[in-house]
């Protein structure tokens, strides 16, 4: 055991900002965080490196911690033969992305915990995910894995080096894409949509089979094409997917918000952790679907997400959205906080409420949870009309009992021990939630959502941004940590543009312009197009010397898709053709390979749709405190049209000189007035909200 562990009772992880790393600080393993010192030590001692990548919300990460890394005998094996490095995948997505690919190339498996064995140079030669503490029919025990790896490493050095080099070279090749010749056009988008539709689950909604992931980008893409084509099949897929997933157990029927994904095809049993980035994308999707369909159920789900985020995942006082809520209280439960026995429901409710709620949520003595069959997932199994018929009461009464029953269950649940909330501020995730909350203000008029979004954006600009360097990736306890990635910068750029549109404050537009300059300087590939995920680095670990260009939604929308959308939006506002070239070259770089990624490139195709369709720019002239201007803004925000831009200006706006010549000319019109432009054409100006609404819907729809 290391000297540090014996003397202090804690290892090197005790002072880390990551909750996942700190949770391992008491373990007898002599852990290093990701640092050059660890790799240097491995070289000095000629030891292989044991790499553990996980997350604070990951159930099986905690299981392997408890079973293996807290075991004194296993710790002795590790400390005597390996250099051990522990990585938080949320804190270091760059490290996680590269080693997930490497281990997957070896084993065909990925996920968390990721267990990798590497040379002192950081090249993988063996790996897996979770290894049990004892041998099973399918997996060797972790103790046996450790002993076999160290034996193989010592006896087969040349083979280890050769194998690790082959994996490393394969990893490099897998991340080099050849651009196909040809024009970027809507046919590429429609072909991608056809392929997505082939995987649609016509019974349960969603795409593919179990496990089921939400694929919000695919739904948003279908919404965009439905607007233009009025193809009812698109609308059917959207409605079925959003309705089924929100009625299932993947949506928290009592507290709002979505769990990460569904284990089954029916959306019943989820993995219970709730991620900020999932919920921001769900929120956007349900808001846009509500705009398109007017379906009040979609509005209620959006409001449920907002309520959950406000209650659990936000710092109301200072601004900032937290990263995640854990799935479990301890290793022996599986979502017990979110599930109910029949007796627990009956104890919390009146007899009348219990009858209705039990039918509504399919609550019986035997539930859906394997670890505790008495536990029920809450999912909508019977509509209120059918319950009313069965119980011979009015539908209105049933609805009242459902609402009062849900409130009582919510209060009862609040008395339970609560799953851990990771209060680290992740910049890109915060940017996504800022954008989603600002959309909630535009669609629902939710001023609380707007205020928290702006407060958060200001907090990030104040604490996480450094001129010439950009945004850091994480912030916790007064400390900015981890140099920001491409995704942090472009998603913050988008959030700044959203704030500019919502508030009319040119300060945010200026920040977006600054970020665009920084992104092109630090991340853009001038030679081939596209954006690298990380800056050029002096990191001595070889795997980080190679910069990748991510296209996949993993499930966070692809950084390159976000970059393309960001630069196109700047072009539409400024008419600066450099911005369009950055977007065009990026989209072209991936055009030959995007289709093979299917659903996981949905936001690439959404960005491509934005690029080829030239969305409308709605320019409203006048002072913000003029009620007539406010009415025109409200009207413009209320109408769905994909990628629509809405700005409010007057001739004294400080940012006017950076906006397009067309917008500058419109700003001279007598206020209040609105003008809709698309491509190189502009409609007749109007101060009539009804005319404006119709113009937004119909002007130059191609």
Phi, psi and omega per residue, in radians:
X1 nan 2.568 -3.058
X2 -1.220 2.723 3.109
X3 -1.078 -0.687 -3.110
X4 -1.059 -0.760 -3.098
X5 -1.167 -0.763 -3.082
X6 -1.188 -0.694 -3.069
X7 -1.315 -0.717 -2.998
X8 -1.832 -0.235 -3.096
X9 1.322 -0.027 3.095
X10 -2.358 2.630 3.132
X11 -1.674 -2.921 -3.037
X12 -1.151 -0.195 -3.045
X13 -1.491 -0.073 -3.001
X14 -1.059 -0.553 -3.067
X15 -1.792 0.185 3.118
X16 -1.259 2.654 3.104
X17 -1.394 -0.444 -3.139
X18 -1.184 2.216 3.102
X19 -1.121 -0.598 3.126
X20 -1.123 -0.774 3.125
X21 -1.202 -0.754 3.140
X22 -1.081 -0.571 -3.134
X23 -1.134 -0.284 3.122
X24 -1.801 0.145 -3.040
X25 -1.220 -0.359 -3.142
X26 -1.572 -0.116 -3.052
X27 -1.228 2.601 3.140
X28 -1.282 -0.129 3.067
X29 -1.231 2.397 -3.138
X30 -1.462 1.234 -3.056
X31 -1.221 2.528 2.847
X32 -1.920 2.568 2.845
X33 -1.293 3.044 3.076
X34 -1.138 1.994 -3.102
X35 -2.830 2.761 -3.133
X36 -1.149 -0.542 -3.134
X37 -0.982 -0.697 -3.116
X38 -1.118 -0.766 -3.122
X39 -1.211 -0.632 3.090
X40 -1.124 -0.703 3.120
X41 -1.125 -0.706 3.122
X42 -1.088 -0.667 3.118
X43 -1.193 -0.762 -3.127
X44 -1.067 -0.730 -3.075
X45 -1.628 -0.080 -3.081
X46 0.915 0.934 3.118
X47 -2.003 2.612 2.970
X48 -1.254 2.778 3.128
X49 -1.809 2.298 2.968
X50 -1.671 2.095 -3.134
X51 -1.944 2.155 3.039
X52 -1.988 2.120 3.070
X53 -2.055 2.214 -3.128
X54 -2.693 -2.838 -3.114
X55 -2.648 2.709 -3.082
X56 -1.150 -0.446 -3.105
X57 -1.562 -0.050 -2.975
X58 -1.534 2.019 -3.092
X59 -1.019 -0.885 -3.043
X60 -1.261 -0.368 3.007
X61 -1.129 -0.727 3.118
X62 -1.218 -0.565 3.125
X63 -1.141 -0.853 -3.133
X64 -1.169 -0.542 3.037
X65 -1.048 -0.887 -3.070
X66 -1.184 -0.782 -3.051
X67 -1.271 -0.691 -2.952
X68 -2.015 -0.907 -3.021
X69 -1.314 -0.272 3.038
X70 -1.682 0.001 3.123
X71 -1.467 2.152 -3.054
X72 -1.069 -0.696 -3.095
X73 -1.204 -0.727 3.100
X74 -1.151 -0.691 3.115
X75 -1.058 -0.665 3.113
X76 -1.090 -0.719 3.115
X77 -1.088 -0.799 -3.118
X78 -1.121 -0.846 -3.052
X79 -1.169 -0.499 -3.114
X80 -1.469 -0.357 -2.964
X81 -2.223 -0.256 -3.053
X82 -2.263 2.840 2.797
X83 -1.807 2.130 -3.009
X84 -1.787 2.230 3.123
X85 -2.148 2.290 3.115
X86 -2.001 2.325 -3.066
X87 -2.246 2.379 3.019
X88 -1.570 2.040 -3.053
X89 -1.158 -0.450 3.092
X90 -1.289 -0.627 3.137
X91 -1.323 -0.643 -3.090
X92 -2.201 1.223 3.111
X93 -1.112 -0.423 3.103
X94 -1.151 -0.760 3.103
X95 -1.187 -0.805 -3.123
X96 -1.036 -0.811 -3.082
X97 -1.019 -0.756 -3.072
X98 -1.247 -0.715 -3.105
X99 -1.399 -0.466 2.995
X100 -1.057 -0.780 3.137
X101 -1.119 -0.707 -3.105
X102 -1.154 -0.836 -3.133
X103 -1.181 -0.651 3.106
X104 -1.117 -0.654 3.102
X105 -1.105 -0.559 3.138
X106 -1.367 -0.771 -2.910
X107 -2.024 -0.271 -3.028
X108 1.383 0.096 -3.113
X109 -2.147 2.658 3.032
X110 -2.632 3.110 -3.138
X111 2.163 -2.917 -3.050
X112 -2.241 2.442 0.011
X113 -1.229 2.530 2.991
X114 -1.702 2.215 -3.141
X115 -2.022 1.950 -3.108
X116 -2.091 2.557 3.045
X117 -2.068 2.202 -2.949
X118 -2.278 2.758 2.957
X119 -1.259 2.892 3.097
X120 -1.047 -0.289 3.088
X121 -1.477 -0.113 3.114
X122 1.626 0.304 3.124
X123 -1.732 2.290 -3.057
X124 -1.320 2.396 3.003
X125 -2.168 -0.201 3.054
X126 -2.796 2.728 3.117
X127 -3.094 -3.124 3.125
X128 -3.089 -2.767 3.099
X129 -2.035 -1.914 3.115
X130 -1.442 2.299 2.981
X131 -2.021 2.310 -3.091
X132 -1.296 2.904 3.138
X133 -1.346 -0.377 3.109
X134 -2.226 2.688 3.085
X135 -1.019 2.397 3.025
X136 -2.147 3.114 -3.141
X137 -1.086 -0.559 -3.041
X138 -1.809 -0.428 -3.021
X139 -2.352 2.478 3.011
X140 -1.310 2.767 3.093
X141 -1.197 2.738 -3.134
X142 -1.103 -0.636 3.117
X143 -1.035 -0.785 3.128
X144 -1.150 -0.682 3.108
X145 -1.046 -0.830 -3.130
X146 -1.032 -0.806 -3.109
X147 -1.147 -0.696 3.135
X148 -1.184 -0.697 -3.128
X149 -1.122 -0.811 -3.101
X150 -1.173 -0.631 3.099
X151 -1.124 -0.786 3.142
X152 -1.133 -0.729 -3.112
X153 -1.081 -0.736 -3.086
X154 -1.261 -0.606 -3.037
X155 -1.617 -0.247 -3.010
X156 -2.362 0.876 -3.052
X157 -0.996 -0.787 -3.095
X158 -1.100 -0.731 3.133
X159 -1.143 -0.692 3.114
X160 -1.055 -0.821 -3.137
X161 -1.102 -0.777 -3.128
X162 -1.104 -0.817 -3.125
X163 -1.124 -0.746 -3.114
X164 -1.164 -0.608 3.092
X165 -1.172 -0.676 3.114
X166 -1.110 -0.762 3.127
X167 -1.114 -0.724 -3.136
X168 -1.097 -0.787 3.136
X169 -1.146 -0.669 3.099
X170 -1.106 -0.642 3.114
X171 -1.114 -0.727 3.119
X172 -1.118 -0.779 -3.123
X173 -1.113 -0.642 -3.106
X174 -1.155 -0.317 -3.096
X175 -1.902 0.298 3.041
X176 -1.973 1.975 -3.055
X177 -1.836 2.421 3.040
X178 -1.676 2.235 3.099
X179 -1.330 2.342 3.093
X180 -1.476 2.523 3.096
X181 -1.207 2.757 3.077
X182 2.181 3.020 -3.032
X183 -1.552 2.500 2.978
X184 -1.359 2.141 -3.107
X185 -2.636 3.053 -3.070
X186 -1.176 -0.347 3.123
X187 -1.100 -0.628 3.083
X188 -1.093 -0.694 3.125
X189 -1.145 -0.818 -3.084
X190 -1.168 -0.596 3.089
X191 -1.164 -0.689 3.090
X192 -1.108 -0.721 3.131
X193 -1.108 -0.721 3.102
X194 -1.014 -0.757 3.128
X195 -1.142 -0.676 3.093
X196 -1.117 -0.728 -3.112
X197 -1.139 -0.497 3.103
X198 -1.110 -0.443 -3.129
X199 -1.693 0.085 -3.121
X200 -1.136 2.339 3.071
X201 -1.557 1.783 -3.029
X202 -1.238 -0.297 -3.141
X203 -1.535 -0.847 -3.001
X204 -1.866 -0.097 -3.030
X205 1.336 2.946 -3.100
X206 1.444 -3.013 -3.033
X207 -2.211 2.392 3.098
X208 1.358 -2.870 -3.100
X209 -1.994 -3.058 -3.132
X210 -1.138 2.529 -0.117
X211 -1.255 2.635 -3.060
X212 -1.807 2.214 3.060
X213 -1.933 2.720 -2.990
X214 -1.261 -0.612 -3.117
X215 0.888 1.007 -3.113
X216 -1.053 -0.625 3.136
X217 -1.066 -0.647 3.122
X218 -1.161 -0.715 3.120
X219 -1.135 -0.725 3.130
X220 -1.125 -0.641 3.092
X221 -1.135 -0.733 3.098
X222 -1.119 -0.656 3.076
X223 -1.052 -0.750 -3.125
X224 -1.105 -0.777 -3.124
X225 -1.288 -0.533 3.057
X226 -1.084 -0.736 3.133
X227 -0.969 -0.685 -3.050
X228 -1.497 -0.609 -3.028
X229 -1.766 -0.399 -3.033
X230 1.010 0.510 3.088
X231 -1.289 1.982 -3.051
X232 -1.151 -0.392 3.114
X233 -1.143 -0.645 3.070
X234 -1.044 -0.802 -3.102
X235 -1.140 -0.638 3.106
X236 -1.081 -0.777 3.141
X237 -1.111 -0.756 3.128
X238 -1.067 -0.886 -3.077
X239 -1.109 -0.808 -3.123
X240 -1.090 -0.779 -3.098
X241 -1.137 -0.863 -3.078
X242 -1.239 -0.619 -3.141
X243 -1.232 -0.853 -3.092
X244 -1.121 -0.752 -3.103
X245 -1.199 -0.605 -3.132
X246 -1.355 -0.380 3.073
X247 -1.514 -0.212 -3.093
X248 -1.501 -3.075 -3.131
X249 -1.342 -0.190 3.087
X250 -1.189 -0.455 3.024
X251 -1.625 2.319 3.123
X252 -1.316 1.782 -3.016
X253 -1.169 -0.373 -3.096
X254 -1.717 -0.784 -3.034
X255 -1.828 -0.067 -3.112
X256 1.360 2.882 -3.134
X257 1.498 2.749 -3.103
X258 -1.856 2.475 2.935
X259 -1.324 3.007 -2.911
X260 -1.183 -0.865 3.092
X261 -2.815 2.999 -3.104
X262 -1.802 2.347 3.116
X263 -1.228 -0.557 -3.073
X264 -1.946 2.929 -3.109
X265 -1.287 -0.311 -3.060
X266 -1.571 0.042 -3.124
X267 1.167 0.480 -3.049
X268 -1.559 -1.035 -3.041
X269 -1.768 2.041 -3.112
X270 -1.703 2.966 2.683
X271 -1.427 2.160 -2.787
X272 -1.397 -0.238 3.138
X273 -1.055 2.547 3.119
X274 -2.015 2.104 -3.064
X275 -1.809 2.428 3.078
X276 -0.988 -0.809 -3.049
X277 -1.168 -0.569 3.053
X278 -1.148 -0.796 -3.035
X279 -1.239 -0.537 3.054
X280 -1.145 -0.696 -3.129
X281 -1.282 -0.668 3.025
X282 -1.032 -0.778 -3.110
X283 -1.034 -0.834 3.111
X284 -1.005 -0.785 -3.075
X285 -1.114 -0.795 -3.119
X286 -1.206 -0.595 3.082
X287 -1.136 -0.798 -3.135
X288 -1.173 -0.692 3.106
X289 -1.128 -0.641 3.067
X290 -1.111 -0.720 3.090
X291 -1.041 -0.735 -3.070
X292 -1.285 -0.742 -2.967
X293 -1.786 -0.429 -3.012
X294 1.250 0.201 -3.111
X295 -1.227 2.005 -3.053
X296 -1.152 -0.458 3.091
X297 -1.064 -0.723 3.118
X298 -1.123 -0.658 3.087
X299 -1.088 -0.763 -3.107
X300 -1.134 -0.646 3.105
X301 -1.153 -0.743 3.087
X302 -1.027 -0.769 3.123
X303 -1.134 -0.603 3.084
X304 -1.132 -0.679 3.090
X305 -1.125 -0.797 3.134
X306 -1.033 -0.780 3.138
X307 -1.055 -0.773 3.114
X308 -1.068 -0.829 -3.114
X309 -1.108 -0.748 3.106
X310 -1.050 -0.762 -3.055
X311 -1.308 -0.670 -2.901
X312 -2.026 -0.679 -2.961
X313 -1.927 0.549 -3.135
X314 -2.555 2.676 3.008
X315 -1.760 1.702 -3.050
X316 -1.138 -0.582 -3.032
X317 -1.317 -0.821 -3.018
X318 -1.787 -0.307 -2.981
X319 1.639 2.689 -3.133
X320 2.081 2.438 3.093
X321 -1.952 2.312 -3.115
X322 -1.329 2.863 -2.990
X323 -1.322 -0.802 -3.003
X324 -2.908 2.852 2.933
X325 -2.037 2.314 -3.084
X326 -1.129 2.822 3.134
X327 -1.388 -0.602 -2.898
X328 -2.294 2.873 2.994
X329 -1.534 -0.747 3.099
X330 -2.567 -3.128 -3.030
X331 -1.204 -0.324 -3.028
X332 -1.601 -0.087 3.103
X333 -1.920 2.842 3.098
X334 -2.375 1.486 -3.135
X335 1.269 0.453 -3.079
X336 -1.065 -0.531 3.114
X337 -1.074 -0.565 -3.017
X338 -1.714 -0.098 -3.040
X339 -2.030 2.888 -2.964
X340 -2.462 2.432 2.891
X341 -1.466 2.843 3.105
X342 -1.054 -0.676 -3.119
X343 -1.167 -0.688 3.119
X344 -1.092 -0.681 3.114
X345 -1.154 -0.796 -3.108
X346 -1.155 -0.596 3.107
X347 -1.193 -0.544 -3.056
X348 -1.489 -0.352 -2.977
X349 -2.077 2.830 2.935
X350 -1.215 2.833 -3.118
X351 -1.071 -0.642 -3.141
X352 -1.170 -0.769 3.106
X353 -1.127 -0.729 -3.095
X354 -1.076 -0.704 3.108
X355 -1.034 -0.843 -3.084
X356 -1.207 -0.823 -3.104
X357 -1.103 -0.643 -3.135
X358 -1.133 -0.670 3.074
X359 -1.261 -0.737 -3.080
X360 -1.095 -0.740 -3.061
X361 -1.870 0.183 3.052
X362 1.051 0.877 -3.083
X363 -1.695 2.102 3.140
X364 -2.354 3.117 3.136
X365 -1.119 -0.543 3.076
X366 -1.949 2.148 -3.094
X367 -1.813 -2.649 -2.991
X368 -1.825 -0.101 -2.989
X369 -1.589 2.157 -3.067
X370 -1.171 -0.664 -3.064
X371 -1.253 -0.415 3.122
X372 -2.608 1.574 -3.026
X373 -1.045 -0.251 3.104
X374 -1.353 -0.237 -3.073
X375 -1.475 2.308 3.133
X376 -1.860 2.356 2.875
X377 -1.366 2.468 3.074
X378 -1.609 2.018 3.047
X379 -2.492 2.580 -3.063
X380 -1.295 1.947 -3.059
X381 -1.871 -0.449 -3.088
X382 -2.445 2.276 -3.122
X383 -1.301 2.775 -3.045
X384 -1.061 -0.595 -3.128
X385 -1.097 -0.719 3.138
X386 -1.229 -0.662 3.085
X387 -1.082 -0.765 3.122
X388 -1.027 -0.720 -3.136
X389 -1.156 -0.765 -3.106
X390 -1.150 -0.704 -3.074
X391 -1.622 -0.054 3.109
X392 1.021 0.813 3.033
X393 -2.294 2.971 -3.081
X394 -1.281 2.657 3.087
X395 -1.088 -0.628 3.115
X396 -1.079 -0.718 3.123
X397 -1.146 -0.715 3.112
X398 -1.042 -0.791 -3.135
X399 -1.084 -0.694 3.093
X400 -1.075 -0.761 -3.118
X401 -1.199 -0.610 3.071
X402 -1.087 -0.820 -3.103
X403 -1.162 -0.767 3.132
X404 -1.187 -0.632 3.103
X405 -1.141 -0.742 3.099
X406 -1.074 -0.719 3.135
X407 -1.105 -0.727 3.136
X408 -1.175 -0.707 3.102
X409 -1.121 -0.673 3.111
X410 -1.084 -0.763 3.120
X411 -1.153 -0.694 3.112
X412 -1.136 -0.682 -3.122
X413 -1.169 -0.571 -3.133
X414 -1.120 -0.338 3.118
X415 -1.459 -0.132 3.112
X416 -1.433 2.738 2.967
X417 -1.002 2.381 -2.995
X418 -1.744 2.385 3.081
X419 -1.023 2.602 -3.074
X420 -1.085 2.449 3.053
X421 -1.929 2.170 3.085
X422 -1.392 1.910 -3.021
X423 -1.613 0.262 3.026
X424 -1.220 2.470 3.079
X425 -1.614 1.938 3.042
X426 -1.662 2.137 -2.954
X427 -1.072 -0.852 -3.090
X428 -1.156 -0.663 3.110
X429 -1.156 -0.680 3.098
X430 -1.109 -0.719 3.115
X431 -1.053 -0.722 3.125
X432 -1.102 -0.719 -3.139
X433 -1.250 -0.629 3.054
X434 -0.998 -0.837 3.140
X435 -1.079 -0.742 -3.127
X436 -1.163 -0.714 3.139
X437 -1.203 -0.607 3.066
X438 -1.183 -0.622 3.049
X439 -1.131 -0.643 3.101
X440 -1.081 -0.637 3.070
X441 -1.141 -0.759 -3.104
X442 -1.166 -0.692 -3.050
X443 -1.494 -0.740 -3.032
X444 -1.852 -0.179 -3.062
X445 1.263 0.426 -3.084
X446 -1.387 1.718 -3.088
X447 -1.216 -0.543 3.092
X448 -1.100 -0.702 3.095
X449 -1.125 -0.763 3.112
X450 -1.058 -0.812 -3.064
X451 -1.111 -0.727 3.133
X452 -1.197 -0.644 3.114
X453 -1.090 -0.826 -3.134
X454 -1.162 -0.705 3.103
X455 -1.065 -0.712 3.124
X456 -1.158 -0.784 3.136
X457 -1.055 -0.768 3.110
X458 -1.108 -0.684 3.095
X459 -1.052 -0.790 -3.126
X460 -1.152 -0.741 3.121
X461 -1.120 -0.576 -3.099
X462 -1.384 -0.678 -2.969
X463 -1.888 -0.388 -2.987
X464 -2.008 -0.048 -3.057
X465 -1.969 2.373 3.044
X466 -2.259 2.229 -3.080
X467 -0.981 2.306 3.130
X468 1.455 -0.272 -3.132
X469 -1.941 -0.680 3.141
X470 1.745 -2.812 -3.105
X471 -1.501 2.479 2.924
X472 -1.288 2.981 -3.141
X473 -1.589 -0.612 -3.107
X474 -2.308 2.685 3.077
X475 -2.498 2.269 3.126
X476 -2.744 2.358 3.030
X477 0.949 0.764 3.089
X478 1.383 0.100 -3.092
X479 -2.091 2.203 2.953
X480 -1.483 2.340 -3.074
X481 -2.491 2.667 3.102
X482 1.236 2.027 3.108
X483 -0.983 2.381 -3.044
X484 -1.163 2.656 3.128
X485 -1.751 3.020 3.049
X486 -0.874 -0.796 -3.042
X487 -1.081 -0.641 3.109
X488 -1.088 -0.739 -3.050
X489 -1.263 -0.803 -3.044
X490 -1.286 -0.616 3.121
X491 -1.257 -0.541 3.017
X492 -1.226 -0.601 3.054
X493 -1.062 -0.766 3.096
X494 -1.105 -0.746 3.131
X495 -1.085 -0.671 3.107
X496 -1.130 -0.699 3.089
X497 -1.154 -0.680 3.080
X498 -1.084 -0.717 3.128
X499 -1.175 -0.647 3.091
X500 -1.094 -0.806 3.125
X501 -1.087 -0.710 -3.047
X502 -1.301 -0.725 -3.012
X503 -1.717 -0.399 -3.027
X504 1.324 0.145 -3.093
X505 -1.502 1.964 -3.098
X506 -1.116 -0.266 3.087
X507 -0.985 -0.744 -3.102
X508 -1.227 -0.609 3.069
X509 -1.095 -0.749 3.099
X510 -1.058 -0.703 3.105
X511 -1.121 -0.671 3.112
X512 -1.104 -0.731 3.102
X513 -1.084 -0.773 3.114
X514 -1.056 -0.736 3.136
X515 -1.145 -0.667 3.112
X516 -1.049 -0.754 3.115
X517 -1.112 -0.745 -3.134
X518 -1.121 -0.749 -3.110
X519 -1.096 -0.754 -3.130
X520 -1.185 -0.594 3.137
X521 -1.239 -0.702 -2.975
X522 -1.676 -0.456 -2.949
X523 -2.175 -0.288 -3.008
X524 -1.369 2.457 3.068
X525 -1.632 1.715 -3.091
X526 -1.112 -0.458 -3.047
X527 -1.383 -0.785 -3.002
X528 -2.046 -0.219 -3.040
X529 1.564 2.839 -3.100
X530 1.551 2.907 -3.070
X531 -2.089 2.404 3.076
X532 -1.393 2.627 -3.081
X533 -1.285 -0.466 -3.101
X534 -2.304 2.814 3.033
X535 -1.231 2.857 2.932
X536 -1.055 2.409 -2.985
X537 -2.271 2.676 3.011
X538 -1.633 0.131 -3.139
X539 -0.961 2.287 -3.101
X540 -1.397 -0.180 3.123
X541 -1.328 2.107 -2.915
X542 -1.056 -0.574 -3.046
X543 -1.176 -0.433 3.122
X544 -1.574 -0.079 3.048
X545 -1.330 -0.295 -3.131
X546 -1.791 2.077 -3.087
X547 -1.626 2.356 -3.129
X548 -1.819 2.831 3.070
X549 -2.070 1.626 -3.063
X550 -1.257 2.333 3.059
X551 -1.992 -0.414 -3.045
X552 -1.328 2.582 2.896
X553 -1.441 2.121 -2.938
X554 -2.250 0.724 -0.090
X555 -1.580 0.003 3.076
X556 -1.041 2.360 3.141
X557 -0.867 2.374 -3.065
X558 -0.858 2.298 3.099
X559 -1.021 -0.635 3.129
X560 -1.256 -0.632 3.050
X561 -1.124 -0.742 3.107
X562 -1.094 -0.699 3.126
X563 -1.115 -0.771 3.131
X564 -1.064 -0.774 3.132
X565 -1.122 -0.698 3.141
X566 -1.084 -0.846 -3.091
X567 -1.241 -0.613 3.048
X568 -1.095 -0.718 -3.125
X569 -1.115 -0.697 3.067
X570 -1.107 -0.681 3.103
X571 -1.090 -0.765 -3.118
X572 -1.122 -0.495 3.137
X573 -1.468 -0.546 -2.989
X574 -1.954 -0.361 -2.983
X575 1.117 0.289 3.056
X576 -1.375 1.947 -2.994
X577 -1.228 -0.303 3.078
X578 -1.036 -0.691 -3.134
X579 -1.098 -0.739 3.132
X580 -1.137 -0.619 3.120
X581 -1.144 -0.688 3.083
X582 -1.042 -0.769 3.131
X583 -1.158 -0.829 -3.101
X584 -1.049 -0.804 -3.121
X585 -1.142 -0.600 3.099
X586 -1.187 -0.851 -3.140
X587 -1.111 -0.672 3.127
X588 -1.153 -0.670 -3.111
X589 -0.987 -0.661 -3.078
X590 -1.685 -0.032 -2.961
X591 -1.092 -0.469 -3.132
X592 -1.425 -0.268 -3.054
X593 -2.105 -0.258 -3.010
X594 -1.001 -0.660 -3.051
X595 -1.075 -0.575 -3.088
X596 -1.239 -0.319 3.100
X597 -1.475 -0.201 3.011
X598 0.949 -2.221 -3.117
X599 -0.986 -0.525 -3.063
X600 -1.410 0.036 2.998
X601 -2.069 0.412 -3.064
X602 -1.030 -0.718 -3.105
X603 -1.296 -0.384 2.973
X604 -1.085 -0.826 -3.121
X605 -1.219 -0.500 3.038
X606 -1.164 -0.722 3.085
X607 -1.158 -0.672 3.088
X608 -1.112 -0.723 3.085
X609 -1.019 -0.791 3.111
X610 -1.052 -0.679 -3.072
X611 -1.195 -0.742 -3.040
X612 -1.544 -0.262 -3.031
X613 -1.686 -0.227 3.136
X614 0.866 1.351 -3.035
X615 -1.146 2.849 -3.103
X616 -1.285 2.583 3.013
X617 -1.985 2.069 -3.134
X618 -1.786 2.005 -3.093
X619 -1.927 2.091 -3.120
X620 -1.959 2.150 -3.048
X621 -1.781 2.257 3.089
X622 2.556 3.069 -3.139
X623 -1.452 2.527 -3.058
X624 -1.137 -0.518 -3.100
X625 -1.482 0.070 3.053
X626 -1.440 2.102 -3.096
X627 -1.024 -0.571 3.132
X628 -1.192 -0.645 3.060
X629 -1.158 -0.759 3.117
X630 -1.047 -0.685 3.136
X631 -1.161 -0.695 3.084
X632 -1.131 -0.715 3.088
X633 -1.071 -0.849 -3.131
X634 -1.020 -0.734 3.123
X635 -1.091 -0.827 -3.118
X636 -1.087 -0.711 3.137
X637 -1.185 -0.553 -3.004
X638 -1.307 -0.321 -3.062
X639 -1.596 2.266 3.068
X640 -1.402 2.235 2.873
X641 -2.689 2.245 -3.002
X642 -1.015 2.361 3.030
X643 1.125 0.247 -3.112
X644 -0.972 2.443 3.071
X645 -1.992 2.274 3.120
X646 -2.237 2.104 3.069
X647 -2.270 2.610 3.091
X648 -2.018 2.187 -3.064
X649 -2.415 2.933 2.873
X650 -2.538 3.027 -2.986
X651 -1.166 -0.191 -3.130
X652 -1.753 0.065 -3.133
X653 -1.030 2.310 -3.086
X654 -1.156 -0.516 -3.084
X655 -1.510 -0.011 -2.983
X656 -0.995 -0.645 -3.115
X657 -1.110 -0.373 3.117
X658 -1.606 -0.159 3.125
X659 -1.497 2.917 -3.052
X660 -1.123 2.783 3.108
X661 -1.058 -0.647 3.125
X662 -1.066 -0.812 3.141
X663 -1.134 -0.672 3.106
X664 -1.079 -0.687 3.116
X665 -1.178 -0.715 3.133
X666 -1.091 -0.612 -3.093
X667 -1.075 -0.321 -3.116
X668 -1.473 -0.161 -3.135
X669 -1.167 2.699 3.126
X670 -1.215 2.245 -3.103
X671 -1.542 2.797 -0.086
X672 -1.453 2.440 3.135
X673 -2.725 2.687 3.109
X674 -2.237 2.525 3.116
X675 -2.383 2.348 -3.140
X676 -1.897 2.193 3.106
X677 -2.147 2.541 3.055
X678 -2.545 2.287 -3.042
X679 1.086 -2.205 -3.136
X680 -1.813 0.171 -3.090
X681 -1.992 2.629 3.053
X682 -2.261 2.461 3.079
X683 -1.371 2.948 3.069
X684 -1.083 2.347 3.071
X685 -1.069 2.640 -3.141
X686 -2.587 2.655 2.971
X687 -2.024 0.233 3.134
X688 -1.700 2.013 -3.123
X689 -0.986 -0.643 -3.134
X690 -1.167 -0.741 3.094
X691 -1.127 -0.723 3.118
X692 -1.044 -0.793 -3.131
X693 -1.024 -0.816 -3.117
X694 -1.162 -0.652 3.127
X695 -1.131 -0.756 3.114
X696 -1.054 -0.704 -3.115
X697 -1.172 -0.600 -2.869
X698 -2.074 -0.273 -2.987
X699 -1.263 2.086 3.113
X700 0.857 0.966 2.982
X701 -1.571 2.043 -3.091
X702 -2.017 nan nan
